[in-house]
């Protein structure tokens, strides 16, 4: 993928510093990203070898423990996708352990995943028996792939050198009228910046070289439109920063962070159990209107 990467002039206001990296609000790209942009060879090593072993060693174990909550969210997103396309074949780029693909398959989709990490790929293959390639999407043989009715990238665009090049690959493998579902962290949102200014906290969400790109709801939508897609729906997820307002400063406390995550899961699963899903959607739409929520979710069509 790096061979076709064409560098161009990245310029914009500096919004964060982190070690050797500077995060700029890039005017050329239309979203924030760090400079220098990490080398492809370094990223290859991170995502093929280190991500699920050294950086997030308990990710798969946690995904299993939180499986019911993940599946609730995956099924919601698949329902939205099914409302936008009558199609039945779905590609997930960066499919991790495969829980999303597994839900899609249970709903009748024909599925394919690309996952560079050997550990995550093995789990999706050996435990879930999914069709997943242990490669980066966009590697040489992807030209031979069929076209898909839906292509999903959850927590991928923030990790890669060139999101625009990725979207070009995605579009090349999407059927006319096909749906793209993108999930990225919603960073530099108002709650984060206000809470940083208030207590001189460090910008805890800035994490190069793992997070290279920093999107908001608005910049994600703008990026997709400029990529030639039509954004038809946006959603947000629980604003974890609410815990800071409640006095739980999880930003430098992993255990407390885990507790906050558990409470957020409990809140959402309880709403679902009590038949209050519509209330949750309405509530989160208000957060979205204010640019808040931990993740920006966008559905776009070609
Ligand atoms: Zn740029």
Boltz pocket constraint, residues with backbone or C-beta under 6 A from the ligand:
constraints:
  - pocket:
      binder: B
      contacts: [[A, 9], [A, 10], [A, 11], [A, 26], [A, 27], [A, 28], [A, 29], [A, 30], [A, 31], [A, 33]]
      max_distance: 6.0
